[in-house]
């Protein structure tokens, strides 16, 4: 694209369409020097529409050129603000993102298996009442329902049993050998 002076465009024979075509080249060149070519062409189209709708009375290039460059400048600033708001400058391509595969790794699977085995061993080492109480709680029964199932008169008794069973389970999970030694003397 050869640089055109204001005088050469004003003196060039042709209609308003010819002036707008050359003005579009200038706008695209100005915008493309500061942003991507396709975005610059979109911006030039927006500027020309704005010039046609709001400034249709201007015919001379010496009025249209500075006005169009000011409009392009403001539209480029708005485009950059929008891109920053949408995070387009900080986006990472999808092929560069490391994504988890969703499967558990071997270490985690082994730790979960050991924890499951400790939990099963601790629960099986508990007394019958504690196992039944935990099973009812896992089924979603309320303390009032558990009270009626066990046939006790006070709900506070169920609260106490629950507290003691949970404490016993916590102790057995912390120290599995301790639960096996004192298993014979367990009443709860």
N, C-alpha and C positions, 0 to 999 in steps of 0.2 A: 504494500500500500504506500503510495507516494504521499508525502505531506502536502496538504493543501492549505494555502493561506486564505484568510478571510476574504481578501479582495478577489482572488481568483474564483471563489465560489459565487460571490455576489455578481461578478461580471460574466460568469458562465451562462451561456444561454440555456434555458430550460425552465421547466415548471417547478412548482413547489415540491412535487414528488422527487425530482432530481436533487433538490436541495436536501430533502429529508433522507434520501438514500446516501448521500455523501456525509450528512450529519450522523447517520447511523454507523457508517464506517468509522468515523472519528470516535463516537461513543464506545463502540465495541473495542477499538484499539486502546482507548484510555482504560476501560474496565479490564480488558484482557491482560494489560500490563500489571494489574494488581490482584487478579483472581483467575479462576479457571475459565477457559474459553466458552464452554457451554453456559456457565452462569453469567458470563459477560454478555452473551447474546440475549439471554432472557432479560437481563437488566436493561439492555438497549431497547428491547421491545417495550418494556414497561415505561421507559422514559419517553419513547416516541408516542405511545398512547396518551401519556399524561400531557405532553406538549400539544397533541391534537385536541384533547378534550378541554384543557384549561387555558392554553395559550394559542389558540387557533388564530387569533388576530395578529400574531407576530409573523412577519414575512421575511424579514431581513436576517441574514446569517449572523451578522455581528450582534444581534439580539438573541438569536436562538442558540448559538454555540456556547457562550458563557452560562446561560441559563441551563442548558442541557447538561453541561459538565458539573454544575452545582447540584443538580438533581441526581446525577449519577453518583456523585460523592456521597450525598445523604443516603441514597439507596444502598450503596456499598457498605456504609456504616451500619445500616439497619440489617443487612444480610449477615455481616460479621457478628452483630449482637445476637441475632437469632441462632446462628451456627454455634456460638459459645453457649447459649442457653440450652440448646439441644445436645451439647456435648460432642459435636462433630469433630472438634479439634483434638479431643482426648480419646476418641474411639480407638479400640484395638481390633484389628481384623480377627474374624472368628477362627481362622486357621492358626493364629498365634496363641489363642487362649488354651490353657491346659485345663481340661475338664475331668472331674472325677468320673470313673466308670460306674459308680454305684455299688460295685461289689466290695465286700469287706476284704481287706488284705489278710494274709495268713496270720500275722501277729494278733490282729484284732479278733479274728475268728477263734484263735486258740484261747485268748483271754476270755472271750465270751463263753466258750465251752467250759473252761475251768470254773468260771463264776457260776454257770448253770449247774455244774456237778456239785459245787460247794453248797449251793442253795438247796438242791434236792437232798443232799446228805443232811444238811441242817434241819430241814423240815421233817425228814423221815426220823430223825433222832428226837423230835419233840413228842410230847405226850399226845394222847388221842384227842383230848379236849382242845388243845392248841391247834392241831391239824384241822379239826372240824371248824373251829372258829375262823382260821385263816381261809379255809375253803368257802365258808359262807360270806366272808367279806369280799373275796374275789368274785363271787357270784353277784355282788352288788346289794346284798341284804343290809338293811339298816340295823342299828343296835337294838331298836325295839323289836324288830323281827327276830333277831338272834336271841333276844331275851325270851321270847315266847317259844322258840324252837328248843332252847335248853331247859325251859320250864323253871327259870329262876324268878324270884319275886322282885328283886331290885335290879334296875338297869345299871346301877353303879357296880354291881358284881361283874357284869359283862365288860364295863369299862376297865375294871381292874384286871380281869383275865386278859383282855386285849393288850393292855400295857405290859403285863408280865410276859406274855407270849412274844411280843415284839422285842422286848429287851433280851429275852432268851435267844431269839433268832439272831439279833445283832451280835451277841456274844459268841454264838456258835459260828457265825460267818467270819468274825475276827480271828478266832482261835479254834479251828475245827477239831483239834485233838482234845481240847478241854471238854467239848460237848460229848465226846465218846466216853471219856473217863467217868463223867458224872451222870451218864444216861440212866443208870439203874435207879438212882434216887430221885428221879424227876417225877413230880406230881402234876404240874400244870399241864 
